[in-house]
Amino acid sequence: MRLRTVFKDAITSIREQRHRALLSGLGVAVASFAIVTLISIGIGVRRDLTGQVEDLGVSTLVVLPGRVELGTVNPNVGGQSYLRGSHLDSLRRLEGVVRVAPFSFAGGGIEYRGKPSYPLVIATTADWFKIRPQKLKFGSIWTDPMSRERVAVIGSVASDDLFGSGVNPVGKSVDINGRKFRVAGVTEDAKAGSSMFSMFSLQNVVYTPYHEFTEHNAKVQIDRIFIQAATDAEPSALIKRIDSNLGRTLTFAQYSVLTQEDLLGIVFKLTGILTWLVTGLTSIALIVGGIGIMTVMLMSVNERAREIGIRKTVGATRSAIFAHFLAEAVLISLAGGLAGLALSYTTCLALAAFTQIKPLVTGGTISLCLVVCLGLGMCFGVIPAIKAARQDPVEAMRRE
């Protein structure tokens, strides 16, 4: 009952000095808005990246050029590749391997009737569409693993960008790096265009036959090798066989074999670092907001000296005065946090509705915000509360 009375009196004091309370809580509101918004964007980014990795399937292994580990990434991952066509043939013969598909990044772009677009142009084989089955919106996919046709299968994002939403481009002729290709099909994706990474995902792509590409390009490097493992294959044993196979012609630093779990681990590590970095930077704003509360509360103690003197004269104890001013600081901080939280939630909804950024406000983020604001009010409200509690009633009345 006493605690209830303390907070009731604190609310009354805040109402009487609402302009000062608004000013002191503004800094906390801005800080909590920044923290919740940025963390929510970070969580949304991780969800998007995780979804793209999970789309590959648990039975898919990826061979990358260069050494990739959770702690380090070899520069060769984005540069020269030592993977060759001979590696594809040897990997196909391994026990536990069902299919193998190469990825060669052709670069350049695609053009239709003078309109350019710049999706990711990938040369691969028909096995890729069996490793990662895709629903088609229009047309079909080439099925011959050795196909040398000048055909292209376009991702939904790339198709909408080049031809317009809902247009069937099958049979139309497009220029890919200066050569004519016929559009054979368009993949369908319910999430197409809904992610800030859709322009860099496996939906904003143009697939062309790998053997047609190598026929017209003397120096072709394989940038990725996707391996579909048999359902009964033991992952660790299969990875050892793949390592042993590739290790015959490549050094340890020239390739990496990653599972879906490894890729997710890299995603979580990178996004975790970014989340902590953002939290650390925005925490500075929280400290500034807390200092604002302390400064305004100290001014309030000086201006309310007569009130403190009267309350002590009629019997209020030091602990009661301390609790009253501390409760004020806590309530102001929580009110600022709730205001920032509401503004952040509204902003996240607007971003999700009108942009490709898809923030995700979680219960954990909300709880973190409220707990931090509660602690902030308690920490920065202690000094003003102590100063108020130590006021001598006679001196306070005389100073007033």
C-alpha positions as CSV (number, residue, x, y, z in Angstrom):
1,M,0.0,0.0,0.0
2,R,2.9,2.4,0.8
3,L,4.5,1.7,-2.6
4,R,1.2,2.5,-4.3
5,T,1.0,5.7,-2.4
6,V,4.5,6.7,-3.3
7,F,3.8,6.2,-7.1
8,K,0.4,7.9,-6.8
9,D,2.1,11.0,-5.2
10,A,4.9,10.9,-7.9
11,I,2.3,10.8,-10.7
12,T,0.6,13.8,-9.1
13,S,3.9,15.7,-9.0
14,I,4.6,14.8,-12.6
15,R,1.2,16.1,-13.7
16,E,1.8,19.4,-11.9
17,Q,5.2,19.8,-13.6
18,R,4.3,18.1,-16.9
19,H,6.4,20.4,-19.0
20,R,9.5,19.7,-17.1
21,A,8.7,16.0,-17.1
22,L,8.2,16.0,-20.9
23,L,11.5,17.7,-21.4
24,S,13.4,15.2,-19.2
25,G,11.7,12.2,-20.8
26,L,12.3,13.3,-24.3
27,G,15.9,12.1,-24.4
28,V,14.9,8.6,-23.2
29,A,12.1,8.5,-25.8
30,V,14.6,9.3,-28.6
31,A,17.1,6.8,-27.3
32,S,14.6,3.9,-26.9
33,F,13.2,4.7,-30.4
34,A,16.6,4.4,-31.9
35,I,17.5,1.2,-30.1
36,V,14.2,-0.6,-30.7
37,T,14.1,0.4,-34.4
38,L,17.7,-0.5,-35.2
39,I,17.6,-3.8,-33.3
40,S,14.3,-4.7,-35.0
41,I,15.8,-4.0,-38.4
42,G,18.8,-6.1,-37.5
43,I,16.6,-9.0,-36.5
44,G,14.6,-8.6,-39.7
45,V,17.8,-8.7,-41.8
46,R,18.9,-11.9,-40.0
47,R,15.5,-13.5,-40.6
48,D,15.8,-12.7,-44.4
49,L,19.3,-14.0,-44.6
50,T,18.4,-17.1,-42.6
51,G,15.4,-17.8,-44.9
52,Q,17.6,-17.7,-47.9
53,V,20.1,-20.1,-46.5
54,E,17.4,-22.4,-45.3
55,D,15.9,-22.4,-48.8
56,L,18.9,-24.4,-49.9
57,G,17.8,-27.4,-47.8
58,V,19.5,-29.4,-45.1
59,S,20.9,-31.9,-47.5
60,T,22.8,-29.3,-49.6
61,L,26.5,-28.8,-49.2
62,V,28.3,-25.8,-50.7
63,V,31.9,-25.8,-51.9
64,L,33.4,-22.3,-51.9
65,P,36.7,-21.1,-53.2
66,G,39.0,-20.0,-50.4
67,R,39.0,-20.9,-46.7
68,V,35.8,-19.8,-44.9
69,E,35.6,-20.3,-41.1
70,L,33.4,-18.7,-38.4
71,G,36.3,-16.4,-37.4
72,T,37.9,-15.6,-40.7
73,V,37.1,-15.3,-44.4
74,N,39.8,-15.8,-47.0
75,P,39.8,-13.0,-49.7
76,N,39.7,-15.6,-52.4
77,V,36.0,-16.2,-51.7
78,G,35.2,-13.1,-53.8
79,G,38.1,-13.4,-56.3
80,Q,40.0,-16.1,-58.1
81,S,38.5,-19.6,-57.9
82,Y,40.6,-22.8,-58.2
83,L,37.5,-25.0,-58.7
84,R,37.5,-26.6,-62.1
85,G,35.2,-28.8,-64.2
86,S,37.3,-31.9,-63.4
87,H,36.2,-31.4,-59.7
88,L,32.6,-31.7,-60.8
89,D,33.2,-35.1,-62.4
90,S,35.1,-36.5,-59.4
91,L,32.6,-35.3,-56.9
92,R,29.7,-36.9,-58.7
93,R,31.4,-40.3,-58.3
94,L,31.6,-40.0,-54.5
95,E,29.4,-42.3,-52.3
96,G,26.6,-40.3,-50.8
97,V,26.5,-37.6,-53.5
98,V,23.3,-37.5,-55.5
99,R,23.8,-34.4,-57.7
100,V,26.4,-31.8,-58.3
101,A,25.7,-28.3,-59.8
102,P,28.3,-25.6,-60.6
103,F,27.7,-21.9,-60.3
104,S,29.7,-19.6,-62.6
105,F,29.0,-15.9,-62.2
106,A,28.9,-14.5,-65.7
107,G,28.6,-10.9,-64.7
108,G,27.2,-8.2,-67.0
109,G,23.5,-7.8,-67.3
110,I,20.4,-8.5,-69.4
111,E,18.6,-6.2,-71.8
112,Y,15.2,-6.3,-73.5
113,R,14.4,-3.8,-76.3
114,G,16.9,-1.3,-75.0
115,K,15.9,-1.6,-71.3
116,P,18.7,-2.8,-69.2
117,S,18.6,-4.8,-65.9
118,Y,21.4,-6.0,-63.7
119,P,20.5,-9.3,-62.0
120,L,23.0,-11.9,-61.0
121,V,23.8,-13.9,-64.2
122,I,24.6,-17.5,-63.3
123,A,25.7,-20.3,-65.6
124,T,24.7,-23.7,-64.1
125,T,23.4,-27.1,-65.1
126,A,19.9,-28.6,-65.0
127,D,20.9,-30.4,-61.8
128,W,20.6,-27.1,-59.9
129,F,16.9,-27.1,-60.4
130,K,16.7,-30.6,-58.9
131,I,18.9,-29.7,-56.0
132,R,16.7,-26.7,-55.3
133,P,13.3,-27.4,-56.8
134,Q,11.5,-24.2,-57.9
135,K,7.9,-23.5,-58.8
136,L,7.6,-22.0,-62.2
137,K,5.4,-18.9,-62.9
138,F,5.8,-19.2,-66.7
139,G,7.4,-21.6,-69.1
140,S,9.8,-24.5,-68.3
141,I,13.4,-25.3,-67.4
142,W,15.9,-26.9,-69.6
143,T,16.4,-30.6,-68.5
144,D,19.5,-31.7,-70.5
145,P,22.5,-31.6,-68.1
146,M,24.8,-31.0,-71.1
147,S,22.5,-28.4,-72.7
148,R,24.2,-25.9,-75.0
149,E,21.0,-24.0,-75.9
150,R,20.9,-20.3,-75.7
151,V,18.0,-20.3,-73.2
152,A,17.5,-18.4,-70.0
153,V,15.4,-19.0,-66.9
154,I,14.7,-15.8,-65.1
155,G,14.0,-15.2,-61.4
156,S,10.7,-13.4,-60.5
157,V,12.4,-10.2,-59.3
158,A,14.5,-9.9,-62.5
159,S,11.5,-10.7,-64.7
160,D,9.2,-8.0,-63.0
161,D,12.0,-5.5,-63.3
162,L,12.7,-6.1,-67.0
163,F,9.3,-6.9,-68.4
164,G,6.8,-5.6,-65.9
165,S,4.8,-7.3,-63.2
166,G,2.6,-10.1,-64.4
167,V,4.0,-10.2,-67.9
168,N,4.7,-13.6,-69.5
169,P,8.1,-13.2,-71.2
170,V,8.5,-16.8,-72.3
171,G,9.7,-17.0,-75.9
172,K,11.0,-13.4,-76.0
173,S,14.6,-12.7,-77.0
174,V,16.9,-10.9,-74.6
175,D,20.5,-9.8,-74.8
176,I,22.8,-11.2,-72.1
177,N,26.3,-9.8,-72.3
178,G,25.8,-8.9,-76.0
179,R,24.4,-12.3,-77.1
180,K,20.8,-13.3,-77.8
181,F,19.0,-15.7,-75.5
182,R,15.4,-17.0,-75.5
183,V,13.5,-16.8,-72.3
184,A,12.5,-20.4,-71.4
185,G,10.9,-19.8,-68.0
186,V,10.3,-17.6,-65.0
187,T,10.5,-18.9,-61.4
188,E,7.7,-18.0,-59.0
189,D,8.4,-16.9,-55.4
190,A,5.7,-15.8,-53.0
191,K,8.3,-13.6,-51.2
192,A,9.6,-12.0,-54.4
193,G,10.4,-8.4,-53.8
194,S,9.4,-8.5,-50.1
195,S,12.9,-8.5,-48.7
196,M,15.6,-5.8,-48.8
197,F,17.9,-8.6,-50.0
198,S,15.6,-9.7,-52.9
199,M,17.7,-7.8,-55.4
200,F,20.7,-9.9,-54.3
201,S,18.9,-13.2,-53.7
202,L,18.4,-16.3,-55.8
203,Q,15.2,-14.7,-57.2
204,N,16.9,-11.7,-58.8
205,V,18.9,-14.0,-61.2
206,V,19.2,-15.2,-64.7
207,Y,20.2,-18.8,-65.2
208,T,21.9,-19.9,-68.4
209,P,23.3,-23.4,-69.4
210,Y,26.7,-23.9,-68.0
211,H,28.1,-25.8,-71.0
212,E,26.8,-23.1,-73.4
213,F,28.6,-20.5,-71.3
214,T,31.9,-22.5,-71.2
215,E,31.8,-23.0,-74.9
216,H,31.9,-19.3,-75.6
217,N,34.2,-18.3,-72.7
218,A,37.7,-19.8,-72.7
219,K,38.6,-18.8,-69.1
220,V,35.7,-19.9,-67.0
221,Q,36.0,-20.4,-63.3
222,I,33.5,-22.2,-61.1
223,D,32.6,-19.9,-58.2
224,R,30.4,-22.3,-56.3
225,I,29.7,-26.0,-56.3
226,F,26.4,-27.2,-54.8
227,I,26.2,-30.8,-53.8
228,Q,23.0,-32.7,-52.9
229,A,23.7,-35.4,-50.4
230,A,21.7,-38.6,-50.2
231,T,19.2,-38.7,-47.4
232,D,20.9,-41.6,-45.7
233,A,24.4,-40.1,-46.0
234,E,26.1,-39.2,-42.8
235,P,27.1,-35.5,-43.2
236,S,30.5,-35.6,-41.4
237,A,31.6,-38.7,-43.2
238,L,30.5,-37.2,-46.6
239,I,32.4,-34.0,-45.9
240,K,35.5,-35.9,-45.1
241,R,35.2,-37.7,-48.5
242,I,34.7,-34.4,-50.3
243,D,37.7,-32.9,-48.5
244,S,39.8,-35.9,-49.4
245,N,38.7,-35.7,-53.0
246,L,39.3,-32.0,-53.4
247,G,42.5,-32.2,-51.4
248,R,44.2,-34.2,-54.1
249,T,44.5,-31.2,-56.4
250,L,43.8,-28.2,-54.1
251,T,45.5,-26.9,-51.0
252,F,43.6,-26.4,-47.7
253,A,43.4,-22.7,-48.3
254,Q,41.8,-23.0,-51.8
255,Y,38.4,-24.4,-50.9
256,S,35.8,-24.8,-48.1
257,V,33.0,-27.3,-47.7
258,L,30.1,-25.8,-45.8
259,T,26.8,-27.2,-44.6
260,Q,23.6,-25.3,-44.1
261,E,24.4,-25.2,-40.4
262,D,27.8,-23.6,-41.1
263,L,26.3,-21.0,-43.3
264,L,23.7,-20.1,-40.7
265,G,26.5,-19.9,-38.1
266,I,28.3,-17.3,-40.2
267,V,25.0,-15.3,-40.7
268,F,24.3,-15.4,-36.9
269,K,27.9,-14.3,-36.1
270,L,27.9,-11.4,-38.5
271,T,24.4,-10.2,-37.6
272,G,25.2,-10.6,-33.9
273,I,28.2,-8.4,-34.2
274,L,26.2,-5.8,-36.0
275,T,23.4,-6.0,-33.4
276,W,25.8,-5.5,-30.5
277,L,27.6,-2.6,-32.4
278,V,24.3,-0.9,-33.0
279,T,23.2,-1.4,-29.4
280,G,26.5,0.0,-28.1
281,L,26.3,3.1,-30.2
282,T,22.6,3.8,-29.4
283,S,23.3,3.2,-25.7
284,I,25.2,6.5,-25.7
285,A,21.9,8.2,-26.5
286,L,20.3,6.4,-23.5
287,I,23.1,7.7,-21.2
288,V,22.5,11.2,-22.5
289,G,18.8,10.8,-21.8
290,G,19.5,9.6,-18.3
291,I,21.8,12.6,-17.7
292,G,18.9,14.8,-18.9
293,I,16.6,13.2,-16.3
294,M,19.1,13.7,-13.5
295,T,19.8,17.3,-14.5
296,V,16.1,18.2,-14.6
297,M,15.4,16.4,-11.4
298,L,18.2,18.2,-9.6
299,M,16.7,21.5,-10.8
300,S,13.4,20.3,-9.5
301,V,14.8,19.6,-6.1
302,N,16.1,23.1,-5.8
303,E,12.8,24.7,-7.0
304,R,10.7,22.5,-4.8
305,A,12.7,23.2,-1.6
306,R,9.6,24.6,0.2
307,E,7.6,21.6,-0.7
308,I,10.3,19.3,0.7
309,G,10.6,21.4,3.8
310,I,6.8,21.4,4.5
311,R,6.6,17.6,4.0
312,K,9.5,17.0,6.4
313,T,7.9,19.5,8.9
314,V,4.7,17.5,9.0
315,G,6.5,14.2,9.5
316,A,7.8,12.9,6.2
317,T,11.0,10.8,6.7
318,R,14.1,10.9,4.6
319,S,13.2,7.5,3.1
320,A,9.8,8.8,2.1
321,I,11.3,11.8,0.3
322,F,13.9,9.6,-1.3
323,A,11.3,7.1,-2.6
324,H,9.1,9.9,-3.9
325,F,11.8,11.5,-6.1
326,L,13.2,8.2,-7.2
327,A,9.7,7.1,-8.2
328,E,9.4,10.3,-10.3
329,A,12.6,9.6,-12.1
330,V,11.6,6.0,-12.8
331,L,8.1,7.0,-14.0
332,I,9.5,9.7,-16.3
333,S,12.1,7.2,-17.7
334,L,9.4,4.5,-18.3
335,A,7.1,7.0,-19.9
336,G,9.8,8.1,-22.2
337,G,10.6,4.5,-23.0
338,L,7.0,3.7,-23.8
339,A,6.7,6.7,-26.0
340,G,9.8,5.7,-27.9
341,L,8.6,2.1,-28.1
342,A,5.3,3.2,-29.6
343,L,7.0,5.5,-32.1
344,S,9.4,2.7,-33.0
345,Y,6.6,0.2,-33.5
346,T,4.8,2.6,-35.8
347,T,7.9,3.3,-37.8
348,C,8.6,-0.4,-38.2
349,L,5.1,-1.0,-39.5
350,A,5.5,1.8,-42.0
351,L,8.9,0.5,-43.1
352,A,7.4,-3.0,-43.6
353,A,4.5,-1.6,-45.6
354,F,6.2,0.9,-47.8
355,T,9.8,-0.3,-48.2
356,Q,11.8,-3.5,-48.7
357,I,13.1,-3.2,-45.1
358,K,11.2,-5.7,-43.0
359,P,11.9,-5.0,-39.3
360,L,10.8,-7.6,-36.7
361,V,9.8,-6.2,-33.3
362,T,10.0,-9.1,-30.8
363,G,8.9,-9.5,-27.2
364,G,12.5,-9.7,-26.2
365,T,13.3,-6.4,-27.7
366,I,10.3,-4.7,-26.0
367,S,11.2,-6.3,-22.7
368,L,14.8,-5.2,-23.1
369,C,13.7,-1.6,-23.8
370,L,11.5,-1.4,-20.7
371,V,14.0,-3.0,-18.4
372,V,16.8,-0.7,-19.6
373,C,14.5,2.4,-19.1
374,L,13.6,1.2,-15.6
375,G,17.2,0.8,-14.7
376,L,18.0,4.1,-16.3
377,G,15.5,5.9,-14.1
378,M,16.7,4.2,-11.0
379,C,20.4,4.9,-11.7
380,F,20.1,8.5,-12.7
381,G,17.3,9.3,-10.2
382,V,19.4,8.3,-7.2
383,I,21.5,11.4,-6.9
384,P,18.5,13.9,-7.1
385,A,16.5,11.6,-4.6
386,I,19.5,11.6,-2.2
387,K,19.8,15.4,-2.4
388,A,16.1,15.8,-1.8
389,A,16.1,13.4,1.2
390,R,19.1,15.2,2.8
391,Q,17.4,18.6,2.7
392,D,17.2,20.3,6.1
393,P,13.6,21.5,6.5
394,V,14.5,24.8,8.2
395,E,17.1,25.6,5.5
396,A,14.8,24.6,2.8
397,M,12.0,26.9,4.1
398,R,14.5,29.7,4.5
399,R,15.9,29.3,1.0
400,E,12.5,29.3,-0.5
